[in-house]
Amino acid sequence: MTYIIHGARGSGSSIVELACAEIGVDYEVRDLDVRAEQHRGDAYTALNPQRKLPTLELDDGEIITESVAILLTLDERHRDAGLMPPPGSKQRAQALRWMLFMATELYPVVELIDFPERFAYSIQANEALRERAKEIWHQRWLVVEKSLTGSPYCVDTGFSATDLYIAALSRWDMKEEWRREHLPKVEALTAAVRARPAVAAVWARHFG
């Protein structure tokens, strides 16, 4: 069984690559040149109509987009790997709660920060939108910080794929000094993820 991950270094595909490494499954990475907008070309659009990263090709050719859908698919296919807490447990409910928070409340804000021109009609409006999005980005990270009760992971039973999500997104659009001052629990979680033997090499590839 070999999966194909379409993505780019430092992008959301890092979450999927980290998950595959944690599971220990064979996978192939096909990095796209985002600066050259390769992800917006016809070939990739045929795989992912939204032209966003990541996309996962399953071993039977099935195409999965949306990072949460990919992570849950991997969990269902590899239950023994412990990527998520058991179905029906309170820990799974909390892991899903905060994974969805990352995907719906935080992840979309990145596009506003990085590409405000997709949403505004003038340079002046672009900059105003970017600055407001940065404020929202920081505010929502403070919500995540307050929520963390694990030691150091998101849920009290230990590591889950939600931790990969939190760790990867925490490397985006925030100064290191601000993270250290305002997000000590997020930083501890990220350090724990980075230190996991199965994912260390993948983390270094994406985030150094």
RAJO-V367136 format. One line per field, one symbol per residue. ss: DSSP state (a for helix, b for strand, c for the rest). phi: phi as a letter, one per 20 degrees, with the letter a starting at -180 (. if undefined). burial: 1 if it has 9 or more other ideal C-beta (glycine too) atoms within 8 Angstrom, else 0. A space follows every 50 residues. Layout:
# RAJO-V367136
ss = ???
phi = ???
burial = ???
This chain:
# RAJO-V367136
ss = cbbbbbbcccccaaaaaaaaaaaccbbbbbbccccccaaacaaaaaaccc ccccbbbcccccbbbcaaaaaaaaaaacaaaccccccccaaaaaaaaaaa aaaaaaaaaaaaaacaaaccccaaaaaaaaaaaaaaaaaaaaaaaaaccc ccccbccbccaaaaaaaaaccccccaaaaaaacaaaaaaaaaaaccccca aaaaaaac
phi = .ceddeabgmeffgfffffffffnefbdddfdeffelffdefffgfecgf mddecdeffenfdcdmffgffffffffcgffmfcffgnefffgfffgeff fffdddgffffffecfffcddbfffgffffffffffgfffffffgfffcf cdefdfeogbfgffffffffeelbfgfffffdcffffffffffgefgfdg ffgffecn
burial = 00111111001111111111111010100001010001100001101100 00111111000011101111111110010010111000101101110111 11101110110110010001000011111100110111011111100101 01111000011111111111100100011101101111111111010011 01100110
